[in-house]
Amino acid sequence: MKKLIIILLAIWLPTFAYAQGCSEPEPDQKLKLFGYIQAQYDWNTETGENTFLWNRARVGITGNIPYDFQYYVVAELSPSFTGNPFLLDAFASYNRFKWFKVAAGQFKSPFTLELQTPCHKLLTIDRSHVVVELASPLRDMGVMLFGGNDQTFVKYQLAIMNGTGIGNYEDKGGKDYVGRVVFRPLKDKNLLAVGGNFRYGTSAPSAEGVTKDDTRLRYGLEGIVKWHNLLVQGEYIFGKDEGSYLVGGGCGGPGEVVIGSKEREGWYVTAAYMTQWRVQPVFKYEYYDSDIQETDAANQFCYTTTFGINYFFNDWTRLQINYTTVNSTLDIHSQLGNLPYNNLLMIQLQAEF
């Protein structure tokens, strides 16, 4: 049983691939097929509304190309985001040097700990609201330099990206500059990791008659502690937008561009404990301030609490049960596109291959 728990911990605790991928090929493997499906049931215990849905259904291939190159392609097949299948990730990377690797194509923005966690390894069913709101666009076209790994003292990622999200290829305006660095200062590299993130970008003005470019600034702090079977992680993110700002979005969702300027911030803390019975209780608490400069506190704050249970049938299949409550002064439906209904029960079965 102890060996089984160690295996489950190694597989399901957050891990971060070198170049934004959810799966890595073996050193000499030229083709690897992988993917996962997440079938879900949602029940609003307040209104009685309920539905079966696809959260994600993804298939991808990855492999090595002689010499020192790797490719990675993933498609989203469920209708959850756009209503049709679409290309989620597609990039090639040059991996010869440990501290100087390069990737080019479409991939996740190297911003925040939770965004770098693959969707099928998240501790809760949904990502935190502050990550979805302030890390968007979550995926984009660009080029990235990166180096180090989860067993080195430091790991870094630096990227230049369009800043417009999936499928939006700009031909004018500025680019987004995104970076993340993580330190593992202890001898046991899996025990503690702390890091920081930043993002700065400009784009053509969104409002008519305005000549000054829109700007976007983000920075964040992150930390994760693993002690035996206990994991605790948290992040703080600040965002400042001038000219326009993005609301909502998701893994493949475009979000909504709103004209105006705004400063926002938020944080979350998540704790999970893996028991000897393959059951992992999870608790998450989130805070989000939709407008730091707002003087009317009745239309500003959001507090979200998630109680969860993860059950691992084996190395490839798990059941997640989350109950989410929202204490918010916001108009939930108009201001936070990714915010769930209050008192929402979510049950998800995930199968990985």
C-alpha positions in Angstrom: 0.0 0.0 0.0 2.8 2.4 0.8 4.4 1.9 -2.6 1.0 2.5 -4.2 0.6 5.8 -2.4 4.1 6.9 -3.5 3.2 6.1 -7.1 -0.1 8.0 -6.9 1.7 11.0 -5.4 4.3 11.0 -8.1 1.7 10.9 -10.8 -1.1 13.2 -9.5 0.7 15.9 -7.5 1.3 19.0 -9.7 4.1 18.4 -12.2 5.5 20.8 -14.8 6.8 19.7 -18.1 9.8 21.4 -19.7 7.9 23.2 -22.5 4.3 23.5 -21.4 3.3 20.0 -22.4 1.1 17.6 -20.4 3.1 14.6 -21.5 6.8 13.8 -22.3 8.1 11.1 -24.6 10.8 8.7 -23.6 14.4 9.7 -24.6 14.3 7.7 -27.9 10.6 7.7 -28.5 9.6 9.1 -31.9 5.9 8.9 -31.5 3.7 8.8 -28.3 0.0 9.0 -28.4 -1.7 10.4 -25.2 -4.9 12.1 -24.0 -7.6 12.1 -21.4 -11.4 12.6 -21.1 -13.2 14.4 -18.3 -16.9 13.6 -18.2 -18.8 15.8 -15.6 -22.1 16.2 -13.8 -23.0 19.6 -12.4 -25.9 20.2 -9.9 -26.9 23.7 -8.6 -28.3 22.8 -5.2 -30.0 26.2 -4.9 -32.0 26.2 -8.1 -32.0 22.5 -8.9 -30.5 23.0 -12.4 -28.3 20.1 -13.4 -26.6 18.7 -16.5 -24.1 16.2 -17.8 -21.3 17.7 -19.8 -17.8 17.4 -21.2 -15.2 19.4 -19.3 -12.4 18.3 -21.6 -11.7 15.6 -24.2 -8.2 15.9 -25.5 -5.9 13.8 -27.8 -2.3 14.5 -28.6 0.9 13.2 -30.0 4.5 14.0 -29.0 7.9 12.6 -29.8 11.6 13.2 -30.5 13.1 14.1 -33.8 16.9 13.4 -34.3 18.7 15.3 -33.1 17.7 17.2 -30.0 14.3 18.3 -31.2 10.8 17.5 -29.8 7.3 18.1 -31.1 4.0 18.3 -29.3 0.5 18.6 -30.7 -2.9 18.5 -28.8 -6.5 18.9 -30.0 -9.5 19.7 -27.9 -12.4 17.5 -29.2 -15.2 18.5 -26.8 -17.6 21.3 -27.6 -17.0 23.0 -24.2 -15.2 26.1 -25.4 -15.9 26.9 -29.0 -18.6 24.4 -30.0 -16.2 22.7 -32.4 -12.9 20.8 -32.1 -9.8 23.0 -32.3 -6.0 23.0 -32.1 -5.0 23.6 -28.5 -1.2 23.3 -28.4 1.3 22.8 -31.2 4.9 23.6 -30.8 8.4 22.3 -31.5 11.3 22.7 -29.1 15.1 22.4 -29.2 16.3 20.6 -26.1 20.0 20.0 -26.5 21.2 22.2 -23.6 19.9 21.9 -20.1 19.9 25.6 -19.4 19.0 26.9 -22.8 16.1 25.4 -24.6 13.8 27.0 -27.2 10.2 26.4 -28.1 8.1 28.0 -30.9 4.5 27.6 -31.7 1.2 27.8 -29.7 1.5 26.9 -26.0 0.5 28.0 -22.5 1.7 31.4 -21.3 4.5 30.7 -18.8 2.6 32.5 -16.0 1.5 31.2 -12.6 1.9 27.8 -10.9 -1.7 26.7 -11.4 -1.7 27.5 -15.1 1.5 25.4 -15.6 -0.2 22.5 -13.9 -1.7 20.2 -16.6 -5.6 20.2 -16.6 -5.7 16.5 -15.7 -3.4 17.0 -12.7 -5.3 19.9 -11.0 -6.3 19.3 -7.4 -9.7 20.8 -8.0 -12.0 20.5 -11.0 -11.7 24.2 -11.9 -8.8 26.5 -11.9 -8.9 29.5 -9.5 -10.9 32.5 -10.6 -7.9 34.9 -10.2 -5.8 32.7 -12.5 -8.5 32.5 -15.2 -9.2 36.3 -15.0 -5.6 37.6 -14.7 -3.5 35.0 -16.5 -5.6 35.2 -19.8 -4.9 34.7 -22.6 -3.9 31.3 -21.2 -2.6 30.1 -24.6 -1.0 32.0 -27.4 1.5 32.0 -30.3 5.1 32.9 -29.5 8.6 31.8 -28.8 10.0 30.8 -25.4 13.4 30.3 -23.8 13.5 28.0 -20.8 15.9 25.9 -18.7 16.3 23.8 -15.6 13.7 21.3 -14.3 12.0 20.2 -11.1 15.2 18.8 -9.7 17.4 21.9 -10.2 17.9 24.8 -7.8 16.3 27.2 -10.3 14.0 26.8 -13.3 13.0 29.7 -15.7 10.8 30.5 -18.7 10.9 33.6 -20.8 8.5 34.2 -23.7 7.5 36.7 -26.4 3.9 36.2 -27.4 1.2 37.8 -29.5 -1.0 38.5 -26.5 -4.2 38.0 -28.4 -5.0 34.3 -27.6 -5.7 31.3 -29.7 -6.5 32.0 -33.4 -6.0 35.7 -33.2 -2.9 36.6 -35.2 -2.1 40.3 -34.9 -0.1 42.2 -37.6 0.4 45.4 -35.7 0.8 46.7 -32.2 3.1 45.3 -29.5 3.8 41.9 -28.1 3.5 40.4 -24.6 6.6 39.6 -22.6 6.0 36.8 -20.1 8.3 35.2 -17.6 8.4 32.8 -14.7 11.2 31.7 -12.4 11.0 29.0 -9.6 13.5 28.3 -6.9 13.9 25.0 -5.0 16.3 26.0 -2.2 16.3 22.8 -0.2 18.3 19.6 -0.7 15.1 17.7 -1.1 13.9 19.5 -4.3 10.3 18.2 -3.9 9.8 19.7 -0.5 9.6 23.5 -1.2 9.4 25.6 -4.3 8.9 29.4 -4.4 8.8 31.7 -7.5 7.5 34.7 -9.3 5.8 35.7 -12.5 5.5 38.7 -14.7 3.7 39.8 -17.9 3.8 43.1 -19.8 2.2 43.8 -23.1 0.9 46.5 -25.4 -1.8 46.3 -28.2 -3.5 48.6 -30.6 -6.1 51.0 -29.0 -9.5 49.4 -28.5 -11.4 52.6 -28.1 -12.2 54.8 -31.1 -10.3 58.1 -31.3 -7.5 56.9 -29.0 -3.9 56.9 -30.3 -2.2 55.6 -27.2 -1.7 51.8 -27.1 -3.5 49.7 -24.5 -1.2 48.2 -21.9 -1.4 45.1 -19.7 0.8 44.5 -16.6 0.8 41.4 -14.4 3.0 40.1 -11.6 2.6 37.3 -9.1 4.1 35.2 -6.4 3.8 31.5 -5.9 4.7 28.8 -3.4 4.3 25.1 -2.9 5.2 22.8 0.1 5.1 19.0 0.1 5.5 17.3 3.4 5.0 13.5 3.3 1.5 13.1 1.9 0.5 16.7 2.6 0.6 19.4 -0.2 -0.1 23.1 0.3 0.2 25.6 -2.5 -0.9 29.2 -3.0 -0.5 32.3 -5.3 -1.0 36.0 -5.4 -1.6 37.8 -8.7 -1.9 41.6 -9.4 -3.1 43.0 -12.7 -3.3 46.5 -14.1 -4.9 47.3 -17.5 -5.1 50.6 -19.3 -7.3 51.2 -22.3 -9.0 47.8 -22.2 -9.1 44.6 -20.1 -10.0 40.9 -20.6 -12.8 39.3 -18.6 -13.1 35.5 -18.3 -11.8 33.0 -20.8 -10.4 29.6 -20.1 -8.3 26.8 -21.7 -9.7 27.6 -25.1 -12.2 30.3 -24.4 -11.5 33.7 -25.9 -12.8 35.8 -23.0 -14.4 39.2 -23.5 -12.5 42.5 -24.1 -14.0 45.4 -22.2 -13.0 49.0 -22.9 -11.7 50.8 -19.9 -8.9 50.7 -17.3 -8.8 48.6 -14.1 -6.6 47.3 -11.4 -7.4 43.8 -10.0 -5.8 41.3 -7.6 -6.5 38.0 -5.9 -5.0 34.9 -4.3 -5.8 31.4 -3.4 -4.6 28.7 -1.0 -5.1 25.0 -1.7 -4.3 22.0 0.7 -4.6 18.3 -0.1 -3.7 15.2 1.8 -3.2 11.7 0.2 -4.5 9.0 2.5 -3.5 5.3 2.4 -7.0 4.4 0.9 -6.4 6.3 -2.4 -8.6 9.1 -1.1 -7.4 12.7 -1.3 -9.3 15.4 0.6 -8.9 18.8 -0.9 -9.7 22.3 0.5 -9.3 25.6 -1.5 -10.1 29.2 -0.5 -10.0 32.0 -3.0 -10.2 35.8 -2.8 -10.7 38.1 -5.8 -11.0 41.8 -6.0 -12.5 42.8 -9.3 -11.5 46.5 -9.0 -9.0 47.7 -6.5 -9.9 51.3 -7.1 -13.6 50.7 -6.7 -15.0 52.8 -3.8 -18.3 50.9 -3.6 -17.3 47.7 -1.7 -20.8 46.3 -2.4 -19.7 45.7 -6.0 -16.1 44.5 -5.7 -15.2 41.3 -3.8 -15.6 37.6 -4.3 -14.7 34.8 -1.9 -14.9 31.2 -3.0 -14.6 28.0 -1.0 -14.2 24.6 -2.5 -14.4 21.3 -0.6 -13.2 18.3 -2.6 -12.5 14.6 -2.6 -10.3 12.8 -5.2 -10.5 9.1 -5.4 -7.8 7.2 -7.5 -9.0 3.9 -9.0 -5.6 3.4 -10.5 -2.7 5.3 -12.1 -4.9 6.5 -15.0 -8.4 7.0 -13.6 -9.8 9.2 -10.8 -13.1 10.5 -9.5 -13.3 14.1 -8.4 -16.1 15.5 -6.3 -16.2 19.3 -5.6 -18.7 21.4 -3.7 -18.2 25.1 -4.3 -19.8 28.0 -2.4 -19.4 31.7 -3.4 -19.7 34.7 -1.1 -19.7 37.6 -3.5 -20.8 41.2 -3.8 -20.4 41.0 -7.5 -23.1 40.4 -10.2 -21.9 36.9 -10.8 -23.3 36.5 -14.3 -22.2 39.8 -15.8 -18.8 40.4 -14.2 -17.1 37.1 -13.9 -17.7 34.8 -16.8 -15.9 31.9 -15.2 -17.5 32.1 -11.8 -19.8 29.1 -11.0 -23.2 29.3 -9.5 -23.2 29.4 -5.7 -23.6 26.0 -4.0 -22.5 24.0 -7.0 -21.8 20.3 -6.8 -19.5 19.0 -9.5 -18.7 15.3 -10.1 -16.0 14.4 -12.7 -14.7 11.1 -13.9 -11.3 11.3 -15.6 -9.7 8.6 -17.7 -6.1 9.1 -19.0 -4.3 7.1 -21.7 
